[in-house]
Amino acid sequence: MAATTAAAAALSSLSFLSPNPPISFLFPKSTKPFFLSGSFRSLSLSLAPPRAKASDIDTAFFDDLDPEEEVVFDPPTPPEGFTPPPAFDDGPDETEDDIAAAYEELYGPAYSGVSVLGNDVFVMDSKVKKTSAFGKVKKEKVRDGFEERVVQVRRVTKVVKGGKQLHFRAVVVVGDKQGQVGVGVGKAKEVIGAVQKSAVNARRNIVTIPMTKYLTFPHRSEGDYGAATVMLRPAAPGTGVIAGGAVRIVLEMAGVENALGKQLGSKNALNNARATVVAVQKMKQFREVAQERGIPMEELWK
């Protein structure tokens, strides 16, 4: 019985150490009313903002005014020859040319929207048009004078923690058949998206191919990219393009009609297409060689 009484006394002594003590412990009952001391009340009143008395406000200005009297507006008479200024919206409306001229005066001449190649600068971001109410968008075909040819479409996979991710890689060659050609590559989850990406990438890598009046190369050239090597040779009129694989597509899109080409080494389509571009960039026109040597063009064949 004594042990039980001791345990109860120990628990009662630890009750104030609990995280939620009883309310009676925090606010003990008081038998006397609670009043603020005089010093504390004076301190609280001294912190309050001062208020103006009614006797301190000067109202002498309003003593002679009758609130019911009607006041007549009597503006001063304008001087002789005075012309009132027109309102800001009374003049003629500004034309679009006036607004454009004002903007050019502030921010400089406006951009014409034509790139160095003479094409629309917004060709990379082809116009997006909404075709249905479900959020599907369809890109209109770019009309900038360049034709597109798909060289290769392959399935590629990426191994991740959850398995394999399947994508498509497309190699596209674009050209205007007037000496300009570009090779691009792009990846996407769908074939159409990969082709569109690679076409945009090809337009960003346009190069110019030097050609003679017979639509052939001015001289021989070789180029390599990775393990692929491409050999290019000029040909007589009527020969045609004698080449295969990606080399033939690049030459046809550039507008070359008489040429010989051969793939040496790797048969990878992308590397051979880029090797063809490298070989073409090594070529020079006759006038460029004559200018570097400082002689007229007629003396190049002597």
C-alpha positions in Angstrom: 0.0 0.0 0.0 2.9 2.4 0.8 4.6 1.6 -2.5 1.4 2.5 -4.4 1.1 5.9 -2.5 4.8 6.7 -3.3 4.3 6.0 -7.1 1.2 8.2 -7.2 3.2 11.0 -5.5 6.0 10.7 -8.0 3.6 10.9 -11.0 1.9 13.9 -9.6 5.2 15.7 -9.2 6.1 15.0 -12.8 2.8 16.3 -14.2 4.1 19.8 -14.7 7.0 18.4 -16.9 4.6 17.0 -19.5 4.4 18.8 -22.9 0.7 19.8 -22.3 0.5 21.0 -18.7 -2.9 21.6 -17.2 -4.5 25.0 -17.6 -4.9 25.4 -13.8 -1.1 25.3 -13.5 -0.5 28.1 -16.1 -3.3 30.4 -14.8 -3.8 29.8 -11.1 -7.1 31.0 -9.6 -7.0 34.4 -7.9 -9.4 35.7 -5.4 -8.5 39.4 -5.9 -9.4 41.5 -9.0 -6.5 42.4 -11.4 -5.7 46.1 -12.0 -3.0 47.9 -14.0 -0.6 50.1 -12.0 -0.6 53.8 -12.5 2.9 53.9 -14.0 2.0 51.3 -16.6 -1.2 53.2 -17.6 0.8 56.5 -18.0 3.3 54.7 -20.2 0.6 53.3 -22.5 -1.0 56.8 -22.8 2.3 58.5 -23.6 2.8 56.1 -26.6 -0.6 57.1 -28.2 -0.4 59.7 -31.1 -1.3 63.3 -30.1 -4.7 64.5 -31.1 -5.5 68.1 -32.1 -8.1 70.0 -30.1 -11.1 71.7 -31.7 -9.8 75.1 -30.5 -6.5 74.7 -32.3 -8.1 74.5 -35.8 -8.2 77.9 -37.6 -11.5 78.4 -39.5 -11.3 82.2 -40.1 -11.2 81.6 -43.9 -14.7 80.1 -44.0 -16.4 82.7 -41.7 -17.4 85.0 -44.6 -18.6 82.3 -46.9 -22.2 81.3 -47.3 -22.5 77.6 -48.1 -25.8 78.1 -49.9 -24.6 80.9 -52.1 -24.1 80.0 -55.8 -20.6 80.7 -57.1 -20.4 81.8 -60.8 -17.3 80.8 -62.8 -15.8 83.9 -64.4 -12.6 83.0 -66.3 -10.3 85.8 -67.4 -10.7 87.2 -70.9 -8.1 85.8 -73.3 -5.7 88.3 -75.0 -6.1 89.5 -78.6 -4.9 87.0 -81.3 -5.1 84.1 -78.9 -5.6 80.7 -80.6 -6.7 77.8 -78.4 -4.5 74.7 -78.8 -6.1 71.8 -80.6 -7.0 68.7 -78.6 -4.7 65.7 -78.9 -7.4 63.7 -80.7 -8.6 66.5 -83.1 -5.9 66.1 -85.7 -5.8 63.6 -88.5 -5.1 60.0 -87.7 -1.5 58.8 -88.1 -0.9 56.4 -90.9 1.1 53.2 -90.6 4.1 54.8 -92.3 4.1 57.7 -89.8 4.0 55.2 -86.9 6.8 53.1 -88.5 8.9 56.3 -89.0 8.4 57.3 -85.4 9.5 53.8 -84.2 12.5 53.9 -86.5 13.5 57.3 -85.1 13.4 55.9 -81.6 14.7 52.4 -82.0 16.6 52.4 -85.3 15.7 51.0 -88.7 13.3 48.1 -88.8 14.5 44.6 -89.9 13.5 43.7 -93.4 12.9 40.0 -92.6 15.3 38.8 -95.3 18.4 36.8 -94.4 21.8 36.8 -96.1 20.7 34.0 -98.4 17.6 36.0 -99.5 15.2 33.8 -97.7 12.7 34.5 -94.9 14.4 34.5 -91.5 11.3 32.9 -89.9 11.7 29.8 -92.1 13.1 27.8 -89.1 9.9 28.4 -87.2 7.4 27.4 -89.9 3.9 28.7 -89.3 1.9 26.8 -86.8 -1.8 26.4 -87.5 -4.3 24.8 -85.1 -6.3 22.1 -87.0 -8.7 20.8 -84.3 -10.1 21.6 -80.9 -8.1 18.9 -79.2 -4.9 20.9 -79.3 -3.3 19.1 -82.3 -1.0 21.5 -84.3 0.1 21.0 -87.8 3.1 22.8 -89.3 2.7 24.0 -92.8 5.3 23.0 -95.4 8.1 25.6 -95.7 8.1 27.4 -99.0 11.6 28.9 -99.2 12.8 27.5 -102.5 14.6 24.5 -101.0 13.6 20.9 -101.7 14.0 18.1 -99.2 15.2 14.5 -99.6 15.2 12.0 -96.9 18.4 10.0 -97.0 17.9 7.6 -94.0 15.5 6.9 -91.2 16.7 4.6 -88.4 15.4 3.4 -85.1 17.6 4.2 -82.1 17.2 3.2 -78.5 18.4 4.7 -75.3 18.8 2.3 -72.3 17.5 3.9 -69.1 16.7 2.6 -65.6 13.2 1.5 -66.5 14.1 -0.1 -69.8 14.7 1.2 -73.4 13.4 4.4 -75.0 12.7 4.1 -78.7 13.3 7.1 -81.0 13.8 7.7 -84.7 16.8 9.4 -86.3 16.4 11.0 -89.8 19.0 12.3 -92.2 17.7 14.9 -94.6 19.4 16.8 -97.4 17.9 20.2 -98.6 19.0 22.2 -101.7 17.7 24.7 -104.2 19.5 23.0 -107.2 21.3 26.3 -107.8 24.5 25.6 -105.9 23.2 25.6 -102.3 22.9 22.4 -100.2 22.7 21.4 -96.6 22.8 18.2 -94.6 20.9 17.8 -91.3 20.0 15.2 -88.7 17.3 15.1 -86.1 15.8 12.7 -83.5 12.2 12.4 -82.3 9.7 9.9 -80.9 7.9 9.9 -84.3 9.2 9.8 -87.8 7.5 13.0 -88.9 9.0 14.9 -86.0 12.4 13.6 -86.8 12.2 14.6 -90.4 11.0 18.1 -89.5 13.8 18.6 -87.0 16.5 17.3 -89.5 15.1 19.6 -92.2 15.5 22.6 -89.9 19.0 21.5 -89.0 19.9 21.2 -92.6 18.7 24.7 -93.4 21.0 26.0 -90.7 24.0 24.3 -92.4 23.7 25.6 -95.9 26.9 25.7 -98.0 27.5 26.9 -101.6 29.0 24.5 -104.2 31.3 26.1 -106.8 30.3 25.0 -110.3 31.2 25.8 -113.9 28.9 26.7 -116.7 28.6 23.0 -117.6 27.2 22.3 -114.1 30.2 20.3 -112.9 33.1 20.8 -110.4 36.0 23.1 -111.3 38.6 20.6 -110.2 39.1 17.3 -108.2 38.6 17.1 -104.5 38.4 14.7 -101.6 36.9 15.0 -98.2 36.6 12.8 -95.1 34.3 12.8 -92.1 34.9 10.2 -89.4 35.8 6.9 -91.2 34.1 7.9 -94.5 36.1 9.3 -97.4 34.5 10.7 -100.6 36.3 11.3 -103.9 34.7 13.9 -106.3 35.8 14.4 -109.9 34.5 16.8 -112.7 32.9 15.2 -115.8 32.2 16.2 -119.4 28.7 17.5 -120.4 26.2 14.7 -120.8 27.9 12.4 -118.4 25.4 12.8 -115.6 25.9 12.2 -111.9 27.7 8.9 -111.5 27.7 8.3 -107.7 25.8 6.3 -105.2 24.2 6.6 -101.8 24.2 9.8 -99.9 26.8 11.3 -102.3 24.4 11.2 -105.2 21.6 12.8 -103.2 23.8 15.7 -102.1 25.0 16.4 -105.6 21.6 16.2 -107.1 20.1 18.6 -104.5 22.9 21.0 -105.2 22.2 21.1 -108.9 25.3 19.3 -110.1 24.5 17.5 -113.4 27.9 16.1 -114.5 30.1 14.7 -111.9 31.9 11.5 -110.7 31.8 10.4 -107.1 32.9 7.4 -105.1 32.6 6.4 -101.4 35.8 5.1 -99.9 35.9 3.6 -96.4 32.8 3.6 -94.3 29.3 3.2 -95.9 27.5 5.2 -93.2 25.0 7.5 -94.9 25.4 10.5 -92.6 29.2 10.4 -92.6 29.3 10.1 -96.4 26.9 13.0 -96.8 29.0 15.2 -94.5 32.2 14.1 -96.2 30.7 15.2 -99.5 30.1 18.7 -98.0 33.7 18.8 -96.7 35.0 17.9 -100.1 32.9 20.6 -101.8 34.1 23.2 -99.4 37.7 22.6 -100.4 36.9 23.6 -104.0 37.7 27.0 -105.4 36.5 28.8 -108.5 38.9 29.8 -111.3 38.6 33.5 -110.6 39.5 32.9 -106.9 42.7 31.0 -107.8 43.7 33.6 -110.3 43.1 36.4 -107.8 45.2 34.6 -105.2 48.1 34.1 -107.7 47.7 37.7 -109.0 47.4 36.6 -112.7 44.6 36.8 -115.2 42.3 33.8 -115.6 43.6 33.2 -119.2 47.1 32.3 -117.9 45.8 29.5 -115.6 45.9 27.0 -118.5 49.3 27.9 -119.9 
